[in-house]
Amino acid sequence: MRPDTTARGGGLDLLRDERLRALLDRPAIFNLSQLAISGGQRATKRWAQAWLDARDGDHILDVCCGTGEFAALFPPRVTPYSEGVGGYLGVDLNERYIDYARERYGEVAGRAFAAVDATQLRLAPDSFDRALFINSMHHFPDELNRGILREVARVLRPGGRLIVIDMVGDDRRAAQRFFLDRDRGEQLRPLAAQLALLGESFAIERHDTFDSGFTPQTIVAARVVSRES
Ligand SMILES: C[S@@+](CC[C@H](N)C(=O)[O-])C[C@H]1O[C@@H](n2cnc3c(N)ncnc32)[C@H](O)[C@@H]1O
């Protein structure tokens, strides 16, 4: 049964409507919603770029890259293709998002996108220096996050860095709460739970919080521990 979108909070409760949520699977509409809610993720992009701190020649994996909005942050002053891996590789399960990302950002040497399951990347171990996992954990149950994080830890080289940005589930400010309660993600977690999941596969380096429009975000830097340890 569809939720009654008119009874509780008037027009803004449309954000809970299943049909509207299904529309967000369309790349252009997803990006429009990001523009309205978070100013096109400007703050998230600034934080991601600063904390990832990619260097010339790095290979960067953007896991669950969606429509590829973070690809352009990393101009391919990076190494050219090797074993089919771009200097920047964005992967996502949604083929429509990947088609859109290729069309919009893919015409650049050293940048590639692939429609694959991030729990089974079929990429060589230790083949990336940096990884991004953005705006996704709160959509996934613990087991799916574990599967993705284990796979990212496998393909990142020891000492390689992962940056995770996700919504803070326990923010109590009224405006932020309003948007958190209406987000499509149904697995919002407090920071402690995010860190616990990440800590199963990575060593946490540091974390912080910031606002992206009305959405409160955590950012975590984590590194792959040596395989022997
Ligand atoms: C909210 S979007 C985040 C997109 C992007 N990181 C951003 O911030 O714009 C979450 C993405 O995870 C993708 N996804 C879900 N399960 C996946 C899986 N098993 N492997 C790869 N991508 C997956 C979805 O298709 C969706 O694009």
The ligand as an ORCA input file, in Angstrom:
! r2SCAN-3c Opt
* xyz 0 1
  C      22.866      7.292     -3.128
  S      23.774      6.638     -4.405
  C      25.335      7.443     -4.193
  C      25.923      7.811     -5.497
  C      27.200      8.661     -5.483
  N      28.251      8.103     -4.648
  C      26.907     10.079     -5.077
  O      27.199     10.455     -3.948
  O      26.365     10.839     -5.898
  C      24.124      4.943     -3.946
  C      24.550      4.140     -5.148
  O      24.901      2.793     -4.781
  C      24.621      1.959     -5.911
  N      24.659      0.546     -5.489
  C      23.786     -0.134     -4.712
  N      24.211     -1.401     -4.503
  C      25.380     -1.541     -5.170
  C      26.305     -2.614     -5.351
  N      26.114     -3.831     -4.781
  N      27.407     -2.407     -6.107
  C      27.618     -1.209     -6.706
  N      26.768     -0.142     -6.565
  C      25.671     -0.311     -5.815
  C      23.282      2.482     -6.392
  O      23.028      2.114     -7.736
  C      23.475      4.000     -6.210
  O      23.943      4.607     -7.388
*
